[in-house]
């Protein structure tokens, strides 16, 4: 009987020994990690990816490569991650507001936002800045609204692409304020900002991280900001609440996701490393310098945010009858 017990114990230990390498391997990084940014270089998501990438590389012991895959309001890049190998080596860093509107805006979406992508963690919140080209004779919200009403169709509002959250925000603002301005899509927030700086378009509603440098250099005039308070770098600009504008909580909610069905232990490891990175004072300072606020969060918090906002922003898309081929 003793020998049987000993044999059973040895067999159990052997089984554990066989499982340990599997578990370790499941939580290990054995090749370079890709961070897919589904927008053009220079925008908020791209800036964050290049801040986080080197720190993540140190943490996992592998190179981290930032890959820009712009197009279709972020859906080209998101689809690539959704269809990647579910092992945590392919990440998506983007404004998840675009993911929240995608199911309502694109009826033939090639991936399921809530099933084919797995949240890793929230990264930051960046308020939107409403800014204009210096040639626009408006320096306040009332002046901009009055000018838009007196010149229907003259103002061109640059956005990050059809279906991007800043596009939806501009359409909803026009509807609620009773103004007529043209929405002009570009391949990402950086391209949209540059278009307004050059005078090709005249108005922009975009993340502070990508827009503030142009405002502080006097290439754009900041008029209002979303979020809970005024930005230290732009104290003269009213908040949307102060200006009695709708959608005061709109902004860029940046998060990292990976491929659906990625093992939970790998997602937990990625989230733990992300939390450490976002706690680094240098990272916090660089994000704050650009008008953003670090917002670390759990995978479940991102999942809940998406569920709520798919419903709320989807309602705006349907109410405004926004189509994926709008411009």
C-alpha positions in Angstrom: 0.0 0.0 0.0 2.8 2.4 0.8 4.4 1.7 -2.5 1.1 2.5 -4.3 0.9 5.8 -2.4 4.4 6.6 -3.3 3.8 5.8 -6.9 0.7 8.0 -7.0 2.7 10.8 -5.4 5.5 10.5 -7.9 3.0 10.5 -10.8 1.3 13.6 -9.4 4.7 15.3 -9.1 5.5 14.3 -12.7 2.2 15.7 -13.9 2.9 19.0 -12.1 6.4 19.0 -13.6 5.0 18.6 -17.0 2.5 21.4 -16.5 4.9 24.0 -15.1 6.8 24.6 -18.3 3.5 25.0 -20.1 2.3 27.6 -17.6 5.6 29.4 -17.7 5.6 29.4 -21.4 2.1 30.7 -21.5 3.2 33.7 -19.5 6.5 34.3 -21.3 7.4 36.4 -24.2 9.6 34.5 -26.7 9.7 36.9 -29.7 9.2 40.6 -30.5 5.9 42.3 -29.4 4.0 44.4 -31.8 1.9 47.5 -30.7 -0.4 48.2 -33.6 -1.6 51.8 -33.7 -4.5 52.0 -36.2 -3.8 55.7 -37.0 -1.1 57.6 -38.8 2.1 58.5 -36.9 2.1 61.7 -34.7 -1.4 61.3 -33.2 -2.2 60.6 -29.5 -2.2 56.8 -29.8 1.1 56.9 -31.7 2.7 59.2 -29.1 1.6 56.9 -26.3 2.8 53.8 -28.0 6.2 55.2 -28.4 6.3 56.3 -24.8 5.2 52.9 -23.5 7.1 50.7 -26.0 10.6 51.0 -24.6 9.5 50.4 -21.1 7.5 47.4 -22.1 10.5 46.1 -23.9 12.6 46.3 -20.8 9.8 44.5 -18.8 9.3 41.5 -21.1 12.8 41.2 -22.4 11.9 41.4 -26.1 11.9 44.2 -28.7 8.6 46.1 -28.9 7.8 47.4 -32.4 5.2 50.1 -33.0 3.4 49.5 -36.3 1.0 52.1 -37.8 -1.9 50.6 -39.7 -4.2 53.6 -40.4 -7.6 53.5 -42.2 -11.3 53.0 -41.8 -11.5 54.9 -38.4 -9.1 52.4 -36.8 -10.8 49.3 -38.1 -8.0 48.1 -40.3 -5.5 48.0 -37.4 -8.1 46.6 -35.0 -9.0 43.8 -37.4 -5.4 42.9 -37.8 -5.1 42.5 -34.0 -8.4 40.6 -33.8 -7.1 38.0 -36.3 -3.6 37.7 -34.8 -2.3 34.7 -32.8 -4.0 34.9 -29.4 -0.8 34.8 -27.4 -0.4 38.4 -26.2 2.4 39.3 -28.6 0.2 41.6 -30.7 -1.3 44.6 -29.0 -3.6 47.3 -30.1 -3.2 50.8 -28.6 -6.0 53.2 -29.7 -8.7 55.6 -28.7 -11.4 53.0 -27.8 -14.1 55.6 -28.6 -13.6 54.5 -32.2 -14.3 50.9 -31.1 -17.4 52.0 -29.2 -19.0 53.5 -32.4 -17.8 50.9 -34.8 -20.6 48.4 -34.4 -23.3 51.1 -35.1 -21.4 52.8 -37.8 -20.1 49.8 -39.8 -22.8 47.1 -40.2 -20.4 44.8 -42.0 -17.6 45.1 -39.5 -15.2 42.2 -40.0 -14.6 41.5 -36.3 -16.6 41.6 -33.1 -15.4 44.3 -30.8 -16.4 42.6 -27.6 -15.4 39.0 -28.6 -12.4 39.2 -30.9 -10.5 41.8 -28.9 -9.5 41.3 -25.2 -8.9 44.4 -23.1 -5.5 44.6 -21.3 -6.0 48.0 -19.5 -6.8 51.6 -19.8 -3.9 54.0 -20.4 -5.1 57.6 -20.3 -7.8 60.1 -20.8 -7.1 63.1 -22.9 -9.7 65.9 -23.2 -10.6 67.2 -26.6 -9.5 70.7 -27.7 -11.8 72.7 -29.9 -9.4 74.9 -31.9 -9.5 77.0 -35.1 -7.1 78.3 -37.7 -6.0 81.9 -36.8 -7.8 83.2 -39.9 -11.2 82.3 -38.4 -12.6 85.5 -36.8 -13.6 83.7 -33.6 -11.8 83.4 -30.3 -14.6 82.2 -28.1 -17.4 79.6 -28.4 -20.2 82.2 -28.9 -18.2 83.9 -31.6 -17.5 80.6 -33.3 -21.2 79.6 -33.2 -22.3 83.0 -34.5 -19.8 82.9 -37.3 -20.8 79.4 -38.3 -24.5 80.4 -38.4 -23.7 83.5 -40.4 -21.6 81.4 -42.9 -23.3 78.0 -43.3 -21.0 75.4 -44.9 -17.9 77.6 -44.8 -16.1 76.1 -41.9 -14.4 72.7 -42.5 -13.9 70.6 -39.4 -11.0 68.2 -39.7 -11.3 64.8 -38.0 -9.3 61.6 -37.6 -11.4 59.7 -40.0 -15.1 58.9 -40.7 -16.5 57.2 -37.6 -13.7 58.5 -35.3 -15.1 59.8 -32.0 -14.0 63.4 -32.8 -16.0 63.1 -36.1 -19.1 61.9 -34.2 -18.6 64.7 -31.7 -18.4 67.4 -34.4 -21.6 66.0 -36.1 -23.5 66.0 -32.8 -22.3 69.5 -31.9 -23.5 70.8 -35.3 -26.9 69.2 -34.8 -27.3 70.4 -31.2 -26.1 74.0 -31.9 -28.0 74.3 -35.2 -24.9 75.1 -37.3 -23.7 73.8 -40.6 -20.1 72.9 -41.0 -18.4 70.3 -43.2 -16.7 67.3 -41.6 -13.5 66.5 -43.4 -11.8 63.1 -42.7 -8.0 62.6 -42.5 -5.8 59.6 -41.7 -5.4 60.3 -38.0 -5.4 63.1 -35.6 -1.9 64.4 -36.5 -2.9 64.7 -40.2 -6.1 66.5 -39.2 -4.2 68.9 -37.0 -1.7 69.7 -39.8 -4.5 70.3 -42.2 -6.0 73.0 -40.0 -2.5 74.5 -39.3 -2.0 74.8 -43.1 -5.5 76.3 -43.6 -6.7 73.4 -45.7 -9.4 72.9 -43.0 -10.4 75.5 -40.4 -11.7 73.8 -37.3 -10.6 70.8 -35.3 -11.9 68.9 -32.3 -9.1 66.6 -31.3 -7.1 65.1 -28.4 -5.1 67.5 -26.4 -2.0 65.4 -26.7 -1.8 65.8 -30.4 -3.3 69.3 -30.6 -1.8 71.4 -27.8 1.6 71.8 -29.4 0.0 73.6 -32.3 -2.0 75.8 -29.9 1.0 76.7 -27.7 3.0 77.6 -30.8 0.2 79.9 -31.9 -0.5 77.9 -35.1 -4.0 77.2 -33.8 -6.3 79.1 -31.5 -7.7 77.0 -28.6 -11.3 77.9 -27.8 -12.7 75.2 -25.5 -11.8 71.9 -23.9 -13.8 68.9 -22.7 -13.2 67.2 -19.4 -13.7 68.3 -15.8 -11.5 71.4 -15.8 -9.5 73.9 -17.8 -6.1 72.8 -19.0 -3.1 74.5 -17.3 -1.5 74.9 -20.7 -4.6 76.6 -22.1 -6.2 78.5 -19.1 -8.1 80.9 -21.3 -10.1 78.2 -23.0 -13.5 77.5 -21.4 -14.6 73.9 -20.6 -17.5 72.6 -22.7 -19.6 72.7 -19.5 -18.8 76.4 -18.9 -19.6 77.2 -22.6 -22.8 75.1 -22.2 -21.8 72.8 -25.0 -23.0 69.2 -25.1 -20.8 66.1 -24.9 -18.6 67.6 -22.1 -17.2 64.2 -21.3 -16.1 63.4 -24.8 -12.4 62.9 -25.3 -9.8 60.4 -26.2 -9.9 57.3 -24.0 -6.7 55.4 -24.8 -6.5 51.7 -24.0 -4.5 48.6 -24.9 -6.2 45.5 -26.1 -5.0 42.2 -27.5 -6.4 39.3 -29.5 -9.5 37.6 -28.1 -9.0 34.2 -26.5 -5.5 35.2 -25.3 -4.8 33.2 -22.1 -6.0 35.1 -19.0 -2.6 34.7 -17.4 -0.9 36.5 -20.3 -3.4 39.3 -20.1 -2.8 39.6 -16.3 0.9 39.8 -16.9 0.5 42.5 -19.5 -1.8 44.5 -17.3 0.6 44.2 -14.4 3.5 45.5 -16.5 1.3 48.3 -17.9 0.3 49.4 -14.4 4.0 49.6 -13.5 4.8 51.6 -16.6 2.0 54.1 -16.0 3.2 54.7 -12.5 6.6 55.9 -13.6 6.8 59.6 -12.9 8.5 60.3 -16.2 5.6 58.8 -18.1 3.0 60.7 -16.0 4.9 63.9 -16.6 5.1 63.5 -20.4 1.4 62.6 -20.6 0.5 65.6 -18.5 2.7 67.9 -20.5 0.5 67.1 -23.5 -2.7 67.7 -21.6 -3.5 64.1 -20.8 -4.0 62.2 -17.6 -2.8 58.7 -16.9 -5.7 56.4 -16.2 -4.6 53.0 -15.3 -7.3 50.3 -15.2 -8.1 46.7 -15.2 -9.2 44.6 -18.2 -12.7 44.4 -16.6 -12.9 48.2 -16.4 -12.1 48.6 -20.1 -14.7 45.9 -20.9 -17.3 47.7 -18.9 -16.4 51.1 -20.5 -16.8 49.6 -23.9 -20.2 48.0 -23.1 -21.6 51.3 -21.8 -20.2 53.4 -24.6 -21.2 51.1 -27.4 -24.7 51.7 -26.3 -24.5 55.5 -25.6 -22.3 56.5 -28.7 -24.3 54.1 -30.8 -27.4 56.0 -29.9 -25.8 59.3 -31.1 -24.7 57.6 -34.4 -28.3 56.4 -35.0 -30.0 59.6 -34.0 -27.7 61.7 -36.2 -28.1 59.1 -39.0 -24.3 59.0 -39.5 -23.2 56.6 -42.2 -19.8 55.0 -42.7 -19.5 56.8 -46.1 -20.2 60.3 -44.6 -17.6 63.1 -45.2 
